[in-house]
Amino acid sequence: MKKKVYKVMNLLLGSVVTMLGFESCGDDSPFGGGDVVEYGVPHATYRVVGTVTDENGKPIEGIKVKMIEDYNNYGGGEVFERGKGQTDSKGSFTTEETVLSFLNDEDKVVFVDEDGEANGGKFASDTLLLKNLPKKQYAKAPKGDHWSSGSFELTANVQLKPEENND
């Protein structure tokens, strides 16, 4: 008899808990009345803009600009390219937009001279942390995307040094 009573009680309690769980998600919920409950990761859309010049302030054309996530410090040796661009004749660039979570020490922008001696000589690469760049919001979060902080433009104006010859 006791087993039957426990079974019925468990069935009733389970049903009540289930109904309360579903009820908390509805429009008439006492927990906020229609608030959306979702699971995700906070994120934002980023792009990097700026100019690349030599040490004399002359624009450098053809410099590859890459936004990357660099996990080499963790022993994995993984580098993920997220957004890229290239400087024009005025040294200006805009990278593709990319979605990232929190900006941290793994999120970088890299400047690489891949065309060699063209466009004024061979220049040494440079790397900057995205989190240290000036940031300006250019778009609010899309409606319904409760995890987005919006879209941001990061500004990186760099002067590249000539690559040292180790001959």
C-alpha positions in Angstrom: 0.0 0.0 0.0 2.8 2.4 0.9 4.5 1.8 -2.5 1.2 2.7 -4.3 0.9 5.9 -2.3 4.5 6.9 -3.1 4.0 6.2 -6.8 0.8 8.3 -6.9 2.5 11.2 -5.0 5.6 11.1 -7.3 3.3 11.2 -10.3 1.3 14.1 -9.0 4.4 16.1 -7.9 6.1 15.4 -11.2 3.0 16.7 -13.0 2.8 19.8 -10.9 6.5 20.7 -11.4 6.2 20.1 -15.1 3.2 22.4 -15.4 4.9 25.1 -13.4 7.9 24.9 -15.6 5.9 25.3 -18.8 3.8 28.1 -17.2 6.9 30.1 -16.3 7.6 30.4 -20.0 4.2 31.8 -21.1 2.9 35.3 -21.5 1.0 35.1 -18.2 4.1 34.0 -16.3 4.6 35.5 -12.9 8.3 35.6 -13.9 8.2 38.5 -16.3 5.2 38.0 -18.5 6.5 36.9 -21.9 10.2 37.6 -21.4 12.3 35.5 -23.7 14.4 32.8 -22.0 17.2 31.6 -24.2 20.7 30.1 -23.9 23.6 31.5 -25.9 26.8 33.4 -25.7 27.1 37.2 -25.5 28.7 38.5 -28.7 29.2 41.5 -30.9 30.1 42.2 -34.5 33.4 43.8 -35.1 35.4 45.3 -38.0 38.7 47.1 -38.0 39.3 50.3 -40.0 42.4 52.4 -40.3 45.5 53.3 -42.3 49.0 51.8 -42.7 52.0 54.0 -43.3 55.7 53.7 -43.3 57.8 55.6 -40.7 57.8 58.7 -42.9 54.0 58.8 -43.0 53.7 57.6 -46.6 50.7 55.2 -47.2 51.6 51.6 -47.9 49.4 49.8 -50.5 48.9 46.0 -50.5 49.4 45.2 -46.8 47.2 42.3 -45.7 45.2 43.0 -42.6 43.7 40.0 -40.7 41.6 39.7 -37.6 42.6 36.5 -35.8 42.0 34.4 -32.7 45.4 33.2 -31.6 45.5 30.3 -29.2 49.2 29.5 -29.4 49.7 30.5 -25.7 47.6 27.6 -24.7 49.8 24.9 -26.3 47.2 24.1 -29.0 48.9 26.1 -31.7 45.6 27.1 -33.3 45.1 30.4 -35.1 41.6 31.2 -36.5 41.3 33.9 -39.2 38.1 35.8 -38.6 38.1 38.9 -40.9 40.5 40.2 -43.5 41.2 43.2 -45.6 43.9 44.9 -47.6 45.2 48.4 -47.8 44.5 50.5 -50.9 46.7 53.2 -52.5 46.0 55.6 -49.6 47.0 53.0 -47.0 43.4 52.7 -45.9 41.6 49.4 -45.1 38.4 48.0 -43.7 38.3 44.3 -42.6 35.3 42.1 -43.1 32.8 42.0 -40.2 33.2 39.1 -37.8 31.3 38.0 -34.7 33.3 37.5 -31.5 32.4 37.1 -27.9 34.4 39.2 -25.3 37.6 40.8 -26.7 40.5 39.3 -24.9 44.3 38.6 -25.4 43.6 36.0 -28.1 41.8 38.5 -30.4 44.3 40.4 -32.6 44.7 42.3 -35.8 47.8 41.4 -37.8 49.5 43.5 -40.6 51.6 41.5 -43.0 53.5 42.6 -46.1 53.0 39.7 -48.5 54.0 41.4 -51.7 57.7 41.7 -50.9 59.6 44.7 -52.4 56.6 46.1 -54.2 55.0 49.3 -52.9 58.0 50.8 -51.2 60.0 47.8 -49.9 59.6 44.9 -47.5 58.0 45.8 -44.2 58.0 44.0 -40.8 54.7 42.5 -39.6 52.9 44.1 -36.7 50.2 42.8 -34.3 47.8 44.7 -32.1 45.3 43.4 -29.5 41.7 44.2 -30.5 40.7 45.0 -26.9 43.2 47.9 -26.8 41.9 49.7 -29.9 39.5 52.6 -29.8 35.9 51.3 -30.3 32.8 53.0 -31.7 29.4 51.4 -32.0 27.9 51.8 -35.5 24.8 49.7 -35.2 22.6 48.5 -32.4 21.9 44.8 -31.8 19.4 43.3 -34.3 15.9 43.0 -33.0 15.3 39.7 -31.3 19.0 38.9 -30.8 19.1 39.2 -27.0 22.8 38.1 -26.8 24.2 40.7 -29.2 25.8 43.9 -28.0 25.6 45.4 -31.5 28.2 46.2 -34.2 31.5 48.0 -33.4 34.2 49.6 -35.4 37.8 49.4 -34.0 40.4 51.9 -35.3 44.0 50.8 -36.0 46.4 53.3 -37.5 49.9 51.8 -37.7 53.3 52.7 -39.0 55.3 49.7 -40.2 59.0 49.6 -40.0 61.2 48.2 -42.8 62.0 44.6 -42.4 65.6 44.1 -41.1 67.9 42.2 -43.5 69.6 39.3 -41.8 72.0 38.4 -44.6 
